[in-house]
Structures are given as C-alpha cells and as structure tokens.
Amino acid sequence: MRRAVCPGSFDPVTNGHVDIIARAARLFDEVVVAVGVNKGKSRARLFTSEERMAQLEEVCAAFPNVTVAGFEGLLTDFCVAHDVHAIVKGLRAVTDFDYELQMAQMNSSLADVDTVFVPCSPEYSFLASSLVKEVATFGGDVSGLVPPEVLGQLTARLAERAAEED
C-alpha cells in the first residue's frame, strides 16, 4: 500500500491545503494529514491543534482514504511510527522550493522517506494561512480562500480576539 503524509500547521485550513490533500489522495492509497503541534507557538496560533484537526476531518470527509492525526517532534519520527515513506508538500513558488528541498534532504537523511512536491493550482499560488488571517483580521473577504466549514470558525475566532482586545 502506498501511504503518504501531508504535514502542516493548517492555521487555518485554506483551499490551497485542501487542493494539495485532494491531489495526494488521488496519487496514494492512504494519506495522513499530520497536524504539527508546537507547544512553543500555541499562543501565536489562532486555533488549537484539536480545532485544526477537527476542521481538517470535516473538510477531508469527502476523501475516504484520508485521515487526520496530530504529531509533536520530528515529522520523520511520525513517518517511521506510522510506516509512511512519502511526504507530500505543496509548492507555491521558487522560494518554497528552496526551503522545502533542504527540508526534504534533511528528512531523507533521518529516515527512509522521500518527499513528493506538488505544484499548487494557479488559483492558490498566493495563498498562505498567515495572509488569510491578516486579511480576515482587517475585515477583508476571505470566503473564496478557505472552505465554508472553516470560514464561520475563522470569523468567530477573530471576533472573539477583537473583543478581548477592547
């Protein structure tokens, strides 16, 4: 069985993430969406790891061969523990490639794992979770950038944060 992992922080889940996951689901028999849990960044996150995993489970329900799991530490340790030999990473631009190639080479030196690069669909080439958060924070329309299941949660969370700051 061909298994792959799609790792990320997914804060929040964007349509670009879903595009890469959907394409990985066509290429592999099983795909695990691995949500990184970095305790040091928990204050900077908009959503908890549990919330991000729930969002992903909801938006990935249409893909029967996709599961969602959280992980701490090295992605390669997660891969070894789950018998995964492929990491799928989406690439938006050359700058992504420079960073991801270095990461892929490091990962392959740590475990028997290869990285598969999937270029993002052109309509998502500019899309990043950090930009979505920034635009939404200032009242911009991000309805075309995140799944509908995420949009309501994003809007509500930003409203909560704004109310806390007042």
LOVOKE-844535 format. One line per 8 residues: number of its first residue (from 1); their letters; for each residue x, y, z of N, C-alpha, C, O, CB. Coordinates in steps of 0.05 Angstrom, whole numbers, plus 5000, padded with zeros to 4 digits. Glycine has a CB too. Layout:
# residues N
NUM	A	X/Y/Z/X/Y/Z/X/Y/Z/X/Y/Z/X/Y/Z ~ ...
END
This chain:
# residues 166
1	MRRAVCPG	5017/4976/5000/5000/5000/5000/5018/5025/5000/5037/5027/5015/4981/5000/5024 ~ 5011/5043/4983/5026/5069/4981/5014/5089/5001/4991/5097/4998/5026/5080/4952 ~ 5029/5096/5021/5020/5115/5042/5036/5140/5041/5060/5140/5035/5021/5102/5070 ~ 5023/5162/5046/5037/5188/5046/5026/5205/5069/5005/5200/5080/5034/5203/5019 ~ 5042/5225/5077/5034/5244/5097/5035/5272/5085/5054/5279/5070/5052/5242/5122 ~ 5014/5288/5091/5014/5316/5084/5016/5331/5110/4996/5334/5124/4987/5323/5068 ~ 5039/5342/5116/5042/5355/5142/5038/5385/5140/5039/5397/5118/5070/5351/5153 ~ 5032/5397/5163/5029/5426/5163/5018/5435/5190/5011/5419/5207/5011/5436/5141
9	SFDPVTNG	5016/5462/5193/5004/5473/5217/4974/5479/5212/4958/5477/5231/5018/5499/5225 ~ 4967/5485/5187/4938/5488/5180/4923/5508/5198/4902/5501/5209/4925/5461/5180 ~ 4934/5532/5201/4923/5551/5220/4916/5577/5206/4932/5596/5207/4942/5557/5243 ~ 4894/5579/5192/4872/5559/5188/4877/5543/5163/4895/5548/5147/4845/5573/5187 ~ 4859/5523/5160/4859/5507/5135/4850/5525/5112/4830/5540/5115/4840/5482/5138 ~ 4864/5524/5090/4857/5540/5067/4849/5522/5044/4853/5498/5044/4881/5558/5058 ~ 4837/5534/5023/4831/5519/4999/4856/5508/4985/4855/5487/4972/4815/5536/4979 ~ 4878/5522/4989/4904/5511/4978/4912/5485/4992/4921/5467/4978/4926/5532/4982
17	HVDIIARA	4908/5484/5018/4914/5459/5033/4896/5436/5022/4906/5414/5016/4909/5463/5063 ~ 4870/5442/5020/4851/5422/5011/4858/5412/4983/4855/5389/4976/4822/5433/5012 ~ 4867/5431/4966/4875/5423/4938/4898/5403/4939/4897/5383/4924/4882/5448/4922 ~ 4918/5409/4954/4941/5390/4956/4933/5364/4968/4942/5343/4958/4964/5403/4972 ~ 4917/5364/4989/4908/5339/5001/4892/5323/4981/4895/5298/4979/4891/5345/5027 ~ 4874/5336/4966/4857/5321/4947/4874/5309/4925/4869/5286/4916/4837/5340/4934 ~ 4894/5323/4916/4912/5312/4895/4929/5290/4906/4934/5270/4892/4929/5334/4884 ~ 4938/5292/4931/4953/5270/4943/4935/5245/4946/4944/5223/4943/4964/5278/4971
25	ARLFDEVV	4910/5249/4953/4891/5227/4956/4887/5212/4930/4881/5188/4930/4864/5238/4966 ~ 4891/5225/4907/4889/5211/4881/4915/5196/4875/4914/5176/4860/4883/5232/4859 ~ 4937/5205/4886/4963/5192/4880/4970/5169/4898/4985/5151/4890/4985/5213/4882 ~ 4959/5169/4922/4967/5149/4943/4942/5134/4952/4920/5144/4951/4981/5163/4966 ~ 4947/5110/4961/4925/5093/4972/4914/5104/4998/4891/5103/5004/4935/5064/4976 ~ 4933/5115/5014/4925/5126/5040/4941/5152/5045/4965/5152/5040/4929/5106/5063 ~ 4928/5172/5055/4941/5198/5061/4934/5205/5090/4911/5205/5098/4932/5220/5041 ~ 4955/5211/5105/4951/5221/5132/4958/5250/5133/4980/5258/5126/4969/5205/5153
33	VAVGVNKG	4938/5267/5140/4943/5295/5143/4954/5299/5172/4939/5295/5191/4917/5313/5138 ~ 4979/5306/5174/4992/5308/5200/4994/5337/5209/5007/5353/5197/5020/5296/5199 ~ 4980/5343/5231/4979/5370/5242/5001/5373/5262/5001/5359/5283/4951/5376/5254 ~ 5019/5391/5257/5041/5396/5276/5031/5410/5301/5016/5430/5300/5062/5413/5262 ~ 5040/5399/5323/5033/5410/5349/5059/5421/5361/5075/5406/5371/5019/5389/5368 ~ 5061/5448/5360/5085/5460/5370/5077/5477/5395/5066/5498/5393/5099/5479/5349 ~ 5083/5465/5418/5075/5478/5444/5086/5507/5446/5072/5524/5458/5084/5461/5467 ~ 5109/5512/5435/5121/5538/5437/5106/5559/5421/5109/5583/5427/5149/5537/5428
41	KSRARLFT	5091/5551/5401/5077/5570/5384/5047/5571/5391/5032/5584/5376/5081/5563/5355 ~ 5039/5558/5412/5010/5556/5417/4997/5584/5421/4974/5587/5414/5005/5540/5442 ~ 5011/5603/5432/5000/5630/5436/4996/5644/5409/4978/5660/5406/5017/5647/5455 ~ 5014/5639/5390/5012/5652/5365/4991/5640/5347/4983/5652/5327/5039/5651/5351 ~ 4982/5616/5353/4962/5602/5337/4934/5614/5341/4927/5623/5362/4962/5572/5343 ~ 4919/5614/5319/4891/5623/5321/4874/5601/5331/4855/5606/5347/4882/5633/5293 ~ 4879/5576/5323/4864/5553/5331/4881/5533/5345/4905/5530/5339/4850/5540/5306 ~ 4870/5519/5364/4885/5498/5378/4889/5474/5359/4877/5473/5338/4869/5488/5404
49	SEERMAQL	4907/5457/5366/4912/5434/5349/4887/5417/5346/4882/5406/5325/4936/5416/5360 ~ 4872/5414/5367/4847/5399/5366/4827/5411/5347/4814/5397/5332/4834/5396/5394 ~ 4825/5438/5348/4807/5452/5329/4816/5449/5300/4800/5445/5282/4805/5482/5337 ~ 4842/5451/5296/4852/5448/5268/4848/5420/5258/4841/5416/5235/4882/5455/5268 ~ 4852/5400/5275/4847/5372/5267/4817/5368/5261/4810/5354/5242/4856/5352/5289 ~ 4800/5379/5277/4771/5377/5272/4763/5390/5246/4747/5380/5231/4754/5389/5296 ~ 4775/5414/5240/4769/5427/5215/4778/5409/5192/4763/5406/5172/4784/5454/5214 ~ 4801/5398/5194/4811/5380/5172/4794/5355/5169/4789/5347/5146/4840/5373/5178
57	EEVCAAFP	4786/5344/5191/4768/5320/5189/4743/5327/5174/4733/5311/5158/4762/5309/5217 ~ 4732/5350/5180/4707/5359/5167/4712/5364/5137/4696/5354/5120/4696/5384/5180 ~ 4732/5379/5130/4736/5385/5101/4747/5362/5085/4745/5361/5061/4755/5409/5099 ~ 4759/5342/5099/4770/5319/5085/4751/5295/5085/4758/5274/5075/4797/5311/5097 ~ 4727/5298/5095/4708/5277/5097/4701/5265/5069/4694/5242/5067/4683/5286/5111 ~ 4704/5282/5049/4698/5273/5022/4719/5254/5010/4714/5242/4989/4695/5297/5004 ~ 4741/5251/5024/4763/5234/5014/4765/5210/5032/4777/5212/5054/4790/5250/5013 ~ 4755/5187/5024/4754/5164/5041/4781/5153/5049/4784/5138/5069/4738/5142/5028
65	NVTVAGFE	4802/5159/5034/4829/5149/5040/4846/5169/5055/4870/5165/5057/4843/5141/5014 ~ 4833/5189/5066/4848/5210/5081/4840/5209/5111/4817/5208/5118/4843/5238/5070 ~ 4861/5208/5128/4856/5210/5157/4872/5234/5167/4890/5245/5154/4865/5184/5171 ~ 4866/5242/5192/4879/5265/5204/4891/5256/5231/4878/5242/5246/4859/5289/5208 ~ 4916/5265/5236/4929/5259/5261/4946/5282/5270/4956/5298/5253/4946/5233/5259 ~ 4951/5285/5295/4969/5305/5305/4996/5293/5311/4998/5269/5315/4958/5318/5331 ~ 5017/5309/5311/5043/5299/5318/5060/5321/5331/5056/5345/5325/5058/5288/5294 ~ 5077/5313/5349/5097/5331/5361/5125/5321/5353/5128/5297/5348/5094/5332/5392
73	GLLTDFCV	5144/5338/5352/5171/5330/5347/5176/5328/5317/5165/5343/5301/5176/5303/5359 ~ 5194/5310/5310/5203/5307/5282/5182/5293/5265/5171/5273/5273/5229/5292/5281 ~ 5177/5304/5241/5159/5291/5222/5170/5263/5215/5154/5245/5211/5156/5308/5197 ~ 5196/5260/5213/5207/5234/5205/5201/5213/5227/5197/5190/5220/5238/5236/5201 ~ 5201/5221/5252/5193/5202/5273/5164/5193/5269/5157/5169/5273/5197/5214/5301 ~ 5147/5212/5262/5119/5206/5257/5117/5186/5233/5102/5166/5234/5103/5231/5250 ~ 5132/5191/5212/5132/5174/5189/5141/5145/5196/5128/5126/5188/5150/5185/5167 ~ 5162/5143/5211/5172/5116/5219/5151/5102/5236/5145/5078/5231/5198/5119/5235
81	AHDVHAIV	5139/5116/5255/5119/5104/5273/5094/5095/5258/5081/5076/5267/5112/5124/5294 ~ 5088/5108/5235/5063/5102/5220/5069/5088/5194/5051/5086/5177/5048/5128/5215 ~ 5094/5079/5190/5102/5064/5166/5095/5080/5140/5083/5069/5122/5088/5037/5165 ~ 5102/5106/5141/5098/5123/5118/5125/5129/5105/5144/5135/5119/5083/5150/5126 ~ 5126/5127/5078/5151/5131/5064/5151/5154/5044/5170/5157/5029/5159/5105/5050 ~ 5129/5169/5045/5127/5192/5027/5115/5216/5041/5095/5214/5056/5111/5185/5001 ~ 5127/5239/5037/5117/5264/5047/5108/5281/5023/5123/5284/5004/5138/5280/5065 ~ 5084/5291/5024/5074/5307/5002/5074/5337/5011/5062/5343/5032/5045/5298/4993
89	KGLRAVTD	5087/5353/4995/5088/5382/5001/5079/5398/4977/5087/5392/4954/5117/5390/5009 ~ 5063/5417/4982/5054/5435/4960/5074/5458/4957/5085/5468/4977/5026/5447/4966 ~ 5079/5465/4932/5097/5487/4926/5082/5510/4912/5068/5505/4893/5121/5477/4909 ~ 5086/5534/4923/5073/5557/4910/5092/5572/4892/5084/5582/4871/5063/5576/4932 ~ 5118/5573/4900/5137/5589/4885/5165/5578/4889/5169/5560/4904/5136/5619/4893 ~ 5184/5590/4874/5212/5581/4876/5222/5584/4905/5238/5567/4914/5230/5598/4858 ~ 5213/5604/4919/5222/5607/4947/5213/5584/4964/5228/5576/4982/5211/5634/4959 ~ 5189/5573/4959/5181/5549/4974/5200/5526/4967/5208/5511/4985/5152/5541/4966
97	FDYELQMA	5207/5523/4942/5224/5501/4933/5251/5501/4948/5260/5481/4957/5228/5501/4903 ~ 5263/5525/4949/5289/5527/4963/5288/5516/4991/5305/5500/4999/5298/5556/4963 ~ 5268/5524/5006/5265/5515/5034/5257/5486/5035/5269/5470/5050/5244/5532/5048 ~ 5238/5478/5019/5228/5450/5020/5248/5430/5010/5248/5407/5020/5202/5448/5004 ~ 5265/5437/4991/5285/5419/4982/5305/5413/5005/5312/5390/5009/5300/5430/4958 ~ 5314/5433/5019/5332/5429/5041/5319/5412/5063/5331/5394/5074/5340/5457/5053 ~ 5293/5417/5068/5278/5401/5088/5276/5372/5078/5279/5353/5094/5251/5413/5093 ~ 5270/5368/5053/5268/5341/5041/5294/5325/5044/5294/5302/5051/5259/5342/5012
105	QMNSSLAD	5316/5339/5038/5342/5325/5041/5348/5318/5069/5359/5297/5075/5364/5343/5029 ~ 5341/5336/5088/5345/5330/5116/5328/5307/5125/5338/5288/5138/5339/5355/5134 ~ 5303/5307/5117/5285/5285/5124/5295/5258/5114/5294/5238/5128/5257/5291/5114 ~ 5304/5258/5089/5313/5232/5077/5339/5223/5091/5345/5199/5090/5318/5235/5047 ~ 5354/5241/5103/5378/5233/5117/5371/5221/5145/5387/5207/5157/5398/5257/5120 ~ 5347/5228/5154/5339/5218/5181/5322/5193/5180/5322/5178/5199/5323/5240/5195 ~ 5309/5188/5158/5291/5164/5156/5288/5156/5126/5295/5171/5108/5263/5170/5169 ~ 5277/5133/5122/5272/5122/5095/5246/5135/5085/5225/5122/5084/5270/5091/5095
113	VDTVFVPC	5248/5160/5077/5225/5175/5068/5233/5194/5045/5254/5207/5046/5213/5192/5092 ~ 5216/5195/5025/5220/5213/5002/5199/5234/5003/5177/5230/5014/5219/5197/4975 ~ 5205/5257/4992/5186/5279/4990/5177/5283/4961/5193/5283/4943/5199/5305/5001 ~ 5151/5284/4958/5138/5289/4932/5129/5318/4932/5112/5326/4949/5115/5268/4927 ~ 5138/5333/4913/5130/5361/4911/5107/5363/4891/5109/5353/4868/5154/5379/4902 ~ 5086/5376/4899/5062/5380/4882/5059/5410/4879/5054/5425/4898/5037/5367/4895 ~ 5061/5420/4854/5057/5449/4850/5027/5455/4855/5009/5441/4848/5064/5457/4821 ~ 5023/5478/4869/4996/5485/4875/4981/5493/4850/4993/5501/4830/4995/5509/4895
121	SPEYSFLA	4955/5492/4851/4939/5501/4828/4943/5531/4826/4946/5545/4846/4909/5493/4832 ~ 4943/5542/4802/4949/5570/4798/4931/5589/4815/4941/5610/4824/4946/5577/4769 ~ 4907/5582/4819/4889/5600/4834/4896/5602/4864/4886/5619/4878/4861/5590/4831 ~ 4914/5584/4873/4923/5585/4901/4952/5592/4904/4963/5589/4926/4917/5558/4914 ~ 4965/5602/4883/4994/5607/4884/5002/5628/4904/5025/5629/4912/5003/5614/4857 ~ 4984/5645/4912/4990/5667/4931/4980/5660/4959/4986/5676/4978/4977/5693/4922 ~ 4967/5638/4962/4952/5633/4987/4969/5622/5009/4983/5602/5005/4930/5614/4981 ~ 4968/5634/5032/4982/5625/5056/4963/5631/5080/4949/5651/5081/5010/5639/5060
129	SSLVKEVA	4964/5613/5100/4947/5617/5123/4952/5644/5137/4933/5657/5146/4952/5594/5144 ~ 4977/5652/5138/4984/5678/5151/4971/5701/5137/4961/5720/5149/5014/5682/5152 ~ 4970/5700/5110/4957/5721/5095/4927/5721/5099/4914/5742/5101/4964/5719/5065 ~ 4915/5697/5100/4887/5695/5104/4879/5707/5131/4860/5722/5133/4878/5665/5103 ~ 4895/5701/5152/4890/5712/5178/4892/5743/5178/4875/5757/5190/4909/5701/5199 ~ 4912/5753/5165/4916/5782/5164/4893/5796/5149/4883/5816/5159/4943/5788/5151 ~ 4886/5786/5126/4864/5798/5111/4838/5797/5127/4823/5816/5128/4861/5784/5084 ~ 4832/5773/5138/4808/5770/5154/4807/5788/5178/4786/5798/5186/4804/5741/5162
137	TFGGDVSG	4830/5791/5191/4832/5809/5215/4823/5837/5209/4811/5851/5225/4861/5808/5226 ~ 4830/5846/5185/4823/5874/5177/4797/5875/5161/4791/5895/5148/4845/5885/5161 ~ 4781/5854/5163/4754/5855/5151/4753/5848/5121/4732/5851/5109/4743/5881/5154 ~ 4775/5838/5110/4774/5831/5082/4759/5805/5077/4756/5789/5096/4803/5827/5071 ~ 4749/5801/5053/4733/5778/5046/4751/5755/5039/4766/5755/5020/4715/5784/5022 ~ 4751/5734/5056/4767/5710/5051/4750/5686/5045/4759/5663/5046/4785/5704/5076 ~ 4725/5691/5038/4706/5669/5033/4715/5651/5010/4708/5627/5010/4678/5680/5027 ~ 4730/5661/4991/4739/5645/4969/4766/5631/4975/4777/5617/4958/4742/5661/4944
145	LVPPEVLG	4777/5636/4999/4804/5626/5005/4804/5603/5025/4824/5588/5027/4820/5649/5016 ~ 4782/5600/5040/4780/5578/5060/4755/5563/5055/4735/5574/5044/4781/5590/5089 ~ 4754/5537/5063/4729/5522/5060/4707/5535/5076/4712/5547/5097/4733/5493/5069 ~ 4682/5532/5067/4659/5543/5082/4658/5534/5111/4651/5550/5129/4633/5536/5068 ~ 4666/5509/5116/4666/5499/5144/4685/5514/5162/4681/5515/5186/4673/5469/5144 ~ 4706/5525/5150/4726/5540/5165/4720/5570/5168/4726/5582/5188/4754/5536/5152 ~ 4706/5580/5147/4701/5609/5147/4686/5619/5172/4694/5639/5184/4685/5616/5122 ~ 4665/5605/5180/4650/5613/5203/4667/5613/5228/4665/5630/5245/4626/5596/5207
153	QLTARLAE	4683/5592/5231/4700/5589/5255/4721/5611/5255/4728/5622/5276/4714/5562/5255 ~ 4732/5617/5232/4752/5639/5229/4741/5666/5237/4752/5681/5252/4763/5640/5201 ~ 4717/5672/5226/4704/5697/5232/4698/5699/5262/4703/5720/5274/4679/5700/5215 ~ 4687/5678/5273/4681/5678/5302/4705/5681/5319/4705/5696/5339/4666/5652/5309 ~ 4727/5667/5313/4751/5669/5329/4763/5697/5328/4772/5708/5348/4772/5649/5320 ~ 4764/5709/5304/4774/5736/5302/4757/5756/5317/4768/5775/5329/4777/5744/5272 ~ 4731/5752/5317/4713/5769/5332/4719/5766/5362/4719/5786/5377/4684/5763/5326 ~ 4723/5741/5371/4730/5737/5400/4755/5751/5407/4757/5764/5428/4733/5707/5405
161	RAAEED	4776/5749/5390/4801/5762/5396/4798/5792/5396/4810/5806/5413/4822/5753/5376 ~ 4783/5803/5378/4779/5832/5377/4764/5842/5402/4771/5863/5413/4763/5840/5352 ~ 4745/5826/5411/4730/5833/5436/4748/5832/5460/4745/5849/5478/4706/5815/5439 ~ 4767/5813/5461/4786/5811/5483/4804/5835/5484/4813/5843/5506/4802/5786/5481 ~ 4811/5846/5461/4830/5869/5459/4817/5895/5467/4830/5914/5473/4842/5870/5432 ~ 4790/5896/5465/4776/5921/5472/4774/5926/5501/4763/5946/5510/4748/5921/5460
END
